[in-house]
Amino acid sequence: MRIFSTALFLSLTSLAAQNPFTGLEFGTTTAAIPKSAKDVSNKQSWDETAFQVENPNYTLLGKFKPARCTLTYYKKRLTSARCEFSRALFETIFDTFSAARKKPDNAELAKRDKSATWYGPYRDGRFEDTLNVYQLSDVTVVTYSDEKQKDFRFGDLFRGMTPWLILSIVGLFAAYLAFGWLMTSKCPKCKTRKLKITGKSFDNPKDYNPDLFGNADIHWDEVYHYKCAHCGFEKDDRYSGFMNWWRNRDN
């Protein structure tokens, strides 16, 4: 009996907010959007794009044709659909949903603008999908969002803002290496860029703890040794232990 009850609960939950649109498949790309669609994307978002389609060729529950729909894509995957119908169709759409699914999780039917919401399974701190029906001005709006389409996929590394972030980090690291090479590779004698580091040593230890009875705080100077591969010129660059002590004095 417990197993049957659990299975019934899961089946009702899965039906609660599944895709109600016929001819509209979530997770597909923008390739199917007609050329006449209007781009209504938020220009501040790198990952989401949105398109408004007039008189689309898909329907709600196979019977209600919307006047217009706004389709939202996350990293070029269809994630959400918002479609507008006649205001008078709210009761019919609501009754159809209620008959095919469980009762809504939230409903406001006594107000002038009625609304109802169905939620899908709750996992990982979110509802996997949400279905919302509400009246707004002279229309009835049906919104369905499939949050599973926002789950990370390997291909997302090459879409939206992510590749630019990766490119920026790699570019900064490459620029740091290039700047370091330009600053240290030029030989002051033969003017070629063949000055290379040959080793590192430490000398000139100093105790930076002035307390006579405290623990010693000794820091060494770092000395980098360079030699030119073209003319054999040698030089040393010294980095004072004082700076090392200054950076770590609060630790």
C-alpha positions in Angstrom: 0.0 0.0 0.0 2.8 2.4 0.9 4.6 1.6 -2.4 1.3 2.3 -4.3 0.8 5.6 -2.5 4.4 6.7 -3.2 4.0 5.8 -6.9 0.7 7.7 -7.1 2.2 10.8 -5.5 5.2 10.8 -7.8 3.0 10.4 -10.9 0.8 13.3 -9.8 3.8 15.4 -9.1 5.3 14.7 -12.5 2.0 15.6 -14.2 1.7 18.7 -12.2 3.8 21.0 -14.3 4.9 19.1 -17.4 5.1 20.8 -20.8 1.5 21.8 -21.8 2.3 23.0 -25.3 1.8 20.9 -28.4 4.5 21.4 -31.1 6.9 23.1 -28.8 9.8 21.0 -27.5 11.9 22.4 -24.6 15.6 22.1 -24.9 15.6 22.7 -28.6 17.7 25.5 -30.2 16.6 28.8 -31.8 16.8 27.3 -35.3 13.0 26.7 -35.4 12.1 30.4 -34.6 10.6 32.1 -37.6 12.5 35.1 -39.1 9.6 37.4 -38.3 10.1 36.8 -34.6 11.0 39.9 -32.6 14.2 39.8 -30.4 13.1 41.0 -26.9 16.2 39.8 -25.1 17.6 41.5 -22.1 20.8 43.0 -23.4 22.4 42.8 -20.0 22.2 39.0 -20.0 24.9 37.0 -21.6 23.2 33.6 -21.2 19.6 34.3 -22.0 17.9 35.3 -25.2 14.1 35.9 -25.8 12.0 36.1 -28.9 8.4 37.2 -29.4 6.4 35.2 -32.0 3.1 36.4 -33.4 0.4 33.8 -34.2 2.7 30.8 -33.6 1.9 27.4 -35.1 1.8 25.5 -31.7 -1.1 25.1 -29.3 -1.8 24.8 -25.7 -3.1 21.3 -24.8 -3.6 20.6 -28.5 -6.7 22.9 -28.7 -6.0 26.5 -27.6 -4.1 28.6 -30.1 -2.2 31.6 -28.6 -2.1 35.1 -30.1 1.6 35.5 -29.3 4.3 33.8 -27.4 7.6 34.9 -25.9 10.2 32.1 -25.9 13.2 32.4 -23.6 16.4 30.5 -24.3 19.2 29.7 -21.8 22.5 29.1 -23.6 20.5 28.5 -26.8 18.2 25.9 -25.2 14.4 26.6 -24.9 13.8 27.1 -21.2 10.6 29.1 -20.9 7.4 29.9 -22.9 5.0 32.7 -22.1 1.8 32.6 -24.3 -1.2 35.0 -24.4 -4.8 33.9 -24.9 -8.2 35.6 -24.7 -9.0 36.7 -21.1 -12.3 34.8 -21.3 -10.5 31.5 -21.8 -9.1 31.4 -18.2 -11.8 29.2 -16.7 -11.7 26.8 -19.6 -7.9 26.5 -19.5 -8.0 26.2 -15.7 -10.6 23.5 -15.7 -8.8 21.6 -18.4 -5.5 21.7 -16.4 -7.3 20.8 -13.2 -9.0 17.8 -14.8 -5.8 16.5 -16.5 -3.5 17.2 -13.5 -3.8 17.5 -9.7 -5.3 20.7 -8.1 -3.0 23.7 -8.3 -0.4 24.3 -5.6 -1.4 27.9 -5.5 -4.7 29.5 -6.7 -6.3 32.9 -6.4 -9.8 32.5 -7.9 -11.7 35.1 -5.9 -9.8 38.1 -7.2 -10.6 40.1 -10.4 -7.5 38.8 -12.0 -7.5 35.0 -11.3 -4.3 32.9 -11.2 -3.2 29.4 -10.5 0.3 27.7 -10.3 1.4 24.1 -10.5 4.9 23.0 -9.5 6.9 20.0 -10.6 9.2 17.9 -8.5 11.4 19.8 -6.0 15.0 18.7 -6.2 18.4 20.4 -5.5 16.8 23.5 -4.0 14.4 24.3 -6.9 11.3 23.2 -8.7 12.2 21.4 -11.9 9.4 23.0 -13.8 6.6 25.4 -13.1 3.2 26.1 -14.8 1.5 29.4 -14.2 -1.9 30.6 -15.5 -3.1 34.1 -14.8 -5.3 36.9 -16.1 -3.6 40.2 -17.0 -5.5 43.2 -18.4 -7.4 41.7 -21.4 -5.5 38.5 -21.8 -5.0 35.1 -20.1 -1.3 34.3 -19.8 0.1 30.7 -19.6 3.8 30.5 -18.6 5.7 27.3 -18.4 9.4 27.0 -17.4 11.6 24.0 -17.5 14.5 24.6 -15.1 16.2 21.3 -16.0 17.4 23.0 -19.2 19.7 25.2 -17.0 21.6 22.2 -15.7 25.3 22.4 -16.6 26.3 20.6 -19.8 29.8 20.4 -21.3 28.7 22.3 -24.4 27.9 25.2 -22.1 31.6 25.9 -21.9 31.4 27.2 -25.4 28.2 29.2 -25.1 27.1 32.5 -23.6 29.4 34.3 -21.2 31.4 31.3 -20.0 33.9 31.1 -22.9 34.6 34.8 -22.6 35.4 34.3 -18.9 37.7 31.4 -19.7 39.4 33.4 -22.5 39.8 36.4 -20.2 41.5 34.4 -17.5 43.8 32.6 -19.9 44.5 35.9 -21.7 45.5 37.6 -18.4 47.8 34.8 -17.5 49.4 34.8 -20.9 49.8 38.6 -20.7 51.4 38.3 -17.3 53.9 35.8 -18.6 54.6 37.9 -21.7 55.1 41.0 -19.6 57.5 39.1 -17.3 59.4 37.8 -20.2 59.7 41.3 -21.8 60.9 42.8 -18.5 63.6 40.2 -17.8 64.8 38.7 -21.1 66.6 41.6 -22.6 70.4 41.5 -22.2 71.8 45.0 -21.3 75.0 44.1 -23.1 74.1 42.7 -26.5 70.5 43.9 -26.5 69.1 40.5 -27.5 66.3 38.8 -25.7 68.3 35.8 -24.7 68.7 36.5 -21.0 67.5 33.5 -19.1 67.2 32.6 -15.4 69.8 30.1 -14.3 69.1 29.8 -10.6 67.9 31.3 -7.3 69.7 31.8 -4.0 69.1 33.4 -0.6 71.4 35.6 1.4 71.5 38.6 3.8 69.2 37.2 6.5 67.6 39.8 8.8 65.6 39.4 12.0 62.5 41.8 11.7 61.3 41.1 15.2 62.4 44.0 17.5 61.4 42.2 20.7 64.5 41.0 22.5 62.8 38.0 24.1 60.4 37.2 21.2 60.7 34.5 18.5 63.0 35.4 15.7 61.3 36.6 12.4 64.0 36.1 9.9 63.6 36.8 6.2 66.2 36.4 3.5 66.8 38.3 0.3 65.9 36.4 -2.8 68.6 36.6 -5.5 67.7 35.5 -9.1 70.7 34.7 -11.4 70.5 35.4 -15.1 72.8 34.6 -18.0 72.6 35.6 -21.6 72.7 32.7 -24.0 74.1 34.9 -26.8 77.0 36.8 -25.2 77.4 35.1 -21.8 76.6 38.2 -19.8 75.6 37.5 -16.2 73.5 39.5 -13.8 71.6 39.2 -10.5 68.3 40.6 -9.4 67.8 41.0 -5.7 64.4 41.0 -4.0 64.7 42.3 -0.4 63.5 40.2 2.4 61.9 43.3 3.8 59.1 43.1 1.3 58.5 39.5 2.2 58.3 40.5 5.8 56.0 43.4 5.0 53.5 41.3 3.1 53.4 38.7 5.9 53.6 40.9 9.0 49.9 40.4 9.9 50.0 36.6 9.7 
